[in-house]
Amino acid sequence: RQSVLSEISRINDLKHQAGGDHGEAGDDKVFARSYLYQIKLVTQRMLLMQWRNLEYQTTRVALQVICALAVGFSYFNLSSGSVDMQNRVMACFFTSILGVLVINSGQPEFIRQRQYYGRETSTNQYGWRAFAVAIIFTEWPFAIVANTLFVVCFYWTVGLNSLSDRIGYFYILYVTFGLFALSLGQAIASFVPNDMIAAMVNPIFTAFITLVCGVTIPYALMPKFFSAWLYWLSPFMYFIEGLITNDLHGSKVQCHPEELYTFEPPSNMTCNEYAGQWVQSATGYINNPDDSSACKFCPYSVGDEFYRTLNWSFSHRWRNFGILFGFIAFNIAFTMLMIRVYKVNKR
């Protein structure tokens, strides 16, 4: 009997040296297979579960398509007028609001899969890293397909810039934003106990990032506390700036008659003689420069003049793309950390 107890004690000592009951640094001694093999099998299983979860995938696609058509036909075939410059901003802003719905929609599935992992972790079939990689990245292929359908239904319905490089950038940035929204939803779900609490926590984050993105409150009008640092922490700002500058850069503005401002020049002076020099140093153009009465002024001549008032720049496009990926990387790292904490608490 004493020899049996000694052998048990020796095995337990080896187990603790290998990293504890569920494996840490010595996982090769705890698990029957390597981590790469665990990741492969768990990812395959997760992909199969995602594929078979028809209700979840149908909801994901329907959400993107319905919202794309709703926003697209609300801002159908926008013109190059000055008012439609603002309408383009609002159309792109509502695409970011869709991100809030994506944040909410993916959380119940994440929490359900985490519960399955909590049941299986005691069997030492696979480690928390394998589960984290699988639960995060198996969502991506299905999300990319749904985001692609959104772009197809939205872009040409609204009538955004038809240049091929602008279409490509919009697609890349929107897909990246969709992955960001998905990763943020998982990051929030990773530290809450259930989807009800997640639904209560979500507005804390989404209200902040939408409020200070620069659309509802322009940068110049923000309180100093917001514009100094909160504005720069909003992922939505980088997303919307990228979309708007990509669409409006170099686009010529043609004001409709009702959008023109009328003023009278002094006698014996044409509209251009009276206001031409001022217009050259400001923005906009005079629609009838050679007339000597009822001068018609459009406040913008190109789209760049419009978005500069919002503190945005076309040169920031790829910077914004990189920053969004930085937010995604942070969300993934935080999610994996919380899965690790969840695993420890389940011991």
Secondary structure, 3 states (H helix, E strand, C coil): CHHHHHHHHHHHHHHHHCCCCCCCCCHHHHCCCCHHHHHHHHHHHHHHHHHHCHHHHHHHHHHHHHHHHHHHHHCCCCCCCHHHHHHHHHHHHHHHHHHHHHHHHCHHHHHHHHHHHHHHHHHCCCCHHHHHHHHHHCCHHHHHHHHHHHHHHHHHHHCCCCCHHHHHHHHHHHHHHHHHHHHHHHHHHCCCCCHHHHHHHHHHHHHHHHHCCCCCCCHHHCCHHHHHHHHHHCHHHHHHHHHHHHHHCCCECCCCHHHCEEECCCCCCCHHHHHHHHHHHCCCEECCCCCCCCEEEECCCEHHHHHHCCCCCHHHHHHHHHHHHHHHHHHHHHHHHHHHHHHHHCC
